[in-house]
């Protein structure tokens, strides 16, 4: 199954996104933001499955990631 990392601007957004994804039963893991990715926040969320579905869930709750990258190659797939 494909994995993706959702990058956020701050820890508050990471924790809020984690709450939304937990309620939706999305398998996820809070991880340190990879050093090769420029971000103000040191935490990110790694998810499995369809990143567009996860993005839609977050947008419905007005949570917007800074960018989404594939894992493990860290290719940028979506950027705000």
C-alpha positions as CSV (number, residue, x, y, z in Angstrom):
1,X,0.0,0.0,0.0
2,X,1.3,3.5,-0.9
3,X,2.4,5.8,1.9
4,X,2.3,9.6,2.0
5,X,3.6,12.3,4.4
6,X,1.4,15.3,5.2
7,X,3.4,18.3,6.1
8,X,1.9,21.1,8.2
9,X,2.9,24.6,9.3
10,X,2.6,24.0,13.0
11,X,2.1,21.4,15.7
12,X,-1.4,22.5,16.4
13,X,-2.4,21.6,12.8
14,X,-0.7,18.2,13.1
15,X,-2.6,17.4,16.3
16,X,-6.0,18.6,14.9
17,X,-5.4,16.6,11.7
18,X,-4.6,13.5,13.8
19,X,-7.9,13.9,15.7
20,X,-9.9,14.1,12.4
21,X,-8.1,11.1,10.9
22,X,-8.6,9.1,14.1
23,X,-12.3,9.7,14.0
24,X,-12.3,8.6,10.3
25,X,-10.3,5.4,11.3
26,X,-7.5,6.3,8.9
27,X,-4.3,4.4,9.7
28,X,-1.6,7.1,10.4
29,X,1.5,7.9,12.4
30,X,2.9,11.1,13.7
31,X,6.5,11.3,12.6
32,X,9.4,13.8,12.7
33,X,9.3,15.9,9.5
34,X,12.1,14.6,7.2
35,X,15.1,17.0,7.3
36,X,15.2,17.2,3.5
37,X,11.8,18.7,3.5
38,X,11.6,22.4,4.3
39,X,8.9,23.1,6.9
40,X,8.4,25.3,10.0
41,X,7.0,22.3,11.9
42,X,9.0,19.4,13.2
43,X,6.1,16.9,13.0
44,X,4.2,15.4,10.1
45,X,1.7,12.7,9.6
46,X,2.4,9.6,7.6
47,X,-0.7,7.8,6.1
48,X,-1.4,4.8,4.0
49,X,-3.8,4.6,1.1
50,X,-5.4,7.4,-1.0
51,X,-3.9,10.8,-0.1
52,X,-6.8,12.6,-1.9
53,X,-9.3,11.0,0.3
54,X,-7.3,12.0,3.4
55,X,-6.9,15.5,2.0
56,X,-10.7,15.8,1.5
57,X,-11.3,14.7,5.1
58,X,-8.9,17.4,6.4
59,X,-10.3,20.1,4.1
60,X,-13.9,19.4,5.4
61,X,-12.6,20.4,8.9
62,X,-10.7,23.4,7.5
63,X,-7.3,21.8,8.1
64,X,-4.9,22.5,5.2
65,X,-1.5,20.8,4.9
66,X,1.5,22.8,3.6
67,X,2.3,19.9,1.2
68,X,2.0,16.2,0.7
69,X,4.9,14.0,-0.4
70,X,5.2,10.4,-1.3
71,X,7.1,8.0,1.0
72,X,9.9,7.0,1.0
73,X,11.1,9.0,-2.1
74,X,9.7,12.3,-0.8
75,X,8.4,13.5,-4.2
76,X,6.1,16.5,-3.7
77,X,2.6,15.4,-4.9
78,X,0.5,18.3,-3.7
79,X,1.4,21.8,-2.4
80,X,-0.8,24.6,-1.0
